[in-house]
Amino acid sequence: MKPEKSFFTSLPFHAMLFVLTFFTTTVAGVFWLNKDPFNLENFPYGIPYSTALLFILTCHEFGHYFAARYHNVSSTLPYYIPFPMVPSLMGFFLLNFGTFGAVIRTRAVVPSRKALFDIGVAGPIAGFLASIVVLFYGFTHLPGPEFILSIHPDYDFSLNASQNVHGISLSFGDSLLYTLLQVLLTNPNQFVPPMSEIYHYPFLCVGWFGLFVTALNLIPMGQFDGGHIIYAMFGSAHRKIVRFVFAFLLLLGLPAIVDSVIRMLLILFFQQEVPPFPFVEYSWPGWFVWALIAYFFVKLYHPPVPDETEIDNHRKIIGWITLGIFLLSFSLTPFRIE
């Protein structure tokens, strides 16, 4: 039986979401350059950012889509999710990348562990390779020092920081792969932006974001892509891996949660600052929240599939490589806001 057609699964609807996401990501790209995102004359400045970001998202989702088609699993085209720049009491959302990503929806039961593996692994690998392409271009086409001076005229190159930092400062967390690419593709004689400035560089920002999204998707739990992969590889034994990962994410996010609560209470009631909580520099509260999202919404354990036949060794090798991609792309503290 063919799935029912509706406007929400039609090509015009998917195209509309793509256009809206192109607009919101371009506006976000303007914002990351410290330009007025609501001045349409600045719109062209954001196009390199939005083009690179949509390239990565499209590669990821069509990796899933074509793998599903290969196994005759009916699925939708990608749903791109726009995230508009919404004013807040603090100006604008600091972490607005212009999109919540993109998803496809399978409209039939995935028949086997083999099909589950292929569909689950194709997206992250495609998105990962696209992120490498974007980062390669970004590192090999870095603008000169005048670019950062056009954004921060008081930038001190000896300190790798602006001399006058006011309000909230943001720094992205590096990963093993980002650091490796930076070492391989740049030289000591050129200015390479620190992690506290890469969001001003569209291709570095988008490439970093692509690795971050790849790591999020590859978390081996539930029905994340990583959950599909480890279930296909290990079957019911995946539960042991899931329990370990769940506990690890909770522990990884807990110091930052405790630190924030203690600081808030002491400042609120005693107007007193305290030293940072132990290990807080290696902690990000988002991992704690992500673990709870997995527990309550995505669910920790993967449901069974009709055909539980073990996958072949070739796929297992690809699975281990993909788990290696997860480790290379993972950042203990993806965002640090002070």
CORFENMO-V153937 format. One line per field, one symbol per residue. ss: DSSP state (H for helix, E for strand, - for the rest). A space follows every 10 residues. Layout:
ss=???
//
This chain:
ss=------HHH- HHHHHHHHHH HHHHHHHHHH HH-------H HHHHHHHHHH HHHHHHHHHH HHHHHHHHHH ----E---EE EE----EE-- EE------EE EEE--E---- -EHHHHHHHH HHHHHHHHHH HHHHHHHHHH ----HHHHHH H---EE---- EE-------E EE---HHHHH HHHHH----- -------HHH -HHHHHHHHH HHHHHHH--- ----HHHHHH HHHHHHHHHH HHHHHHHHHH HHHHHHHHHH HHHHHHHHHH ---------H HH--HHHHHH HHHHHHHH-- ------E--- --HHHHHHHH HHHHHHHHH- ----EEE-
//
